[in-house]
Amino acid sequence: ELIDIKYSQESHLEAQEFVDVLRRSTLAERRPVDDPEVIAGMLAHADVIVTARDPQGLLVGVSRAITDFSYCTYLADLAVDVAGRRVLSAHRNGSSPFLLAN
């Protein structure tokens, strides 16, 4: 059963939400989640932040990218809540956009 996932560009994502989804994914082990200043900089200087939220507004996925908006985009992070991976995968194979869609 698919749930309604809302995909958005969120240029002002809160650092605590970002860290929370990093911890619920496998990326927290490889990101400076205990350094709020670095996390704030990661978010402030990202060119594109795309989020996936469940119907209650919980952040279940995030992608963070740096781009020249002309030719090249570097995907710095793609974090998906381990518990939500099956749902997001089903969306990817259905009619809903995946995290990287515009």
C-alpha positions, 0 to 999 in steps of 0.5 A: 500500500502506498502512502502519500509522500510529499516531495518538495524543494526546501531551501531552509531545512532545519538542521535538527530535521536533517540530522534526524533523518541522517540518523534514521538512514545509514549516513550518520556514521559518515557525516558530522552529525555531532557538529552543529556548525558544520551541519548548518554550513552544509545546509546553508551552502547547498544549492538544491535540497529536495525532501520527502515527507510522510502525511504527518510531515515527518522527513523520511528522505532528503537529497542535498546537491551542489550545482552550477544550474547549467551543466553539472550537479554533484549529489552530496547526500541522499538519505532515506529513513531505513523504515521508509525505504520500501515506501519510497522505492514503491513510489519510484516504481509507480507514478510518483516522483522519486527524491531526485525528480524536479 
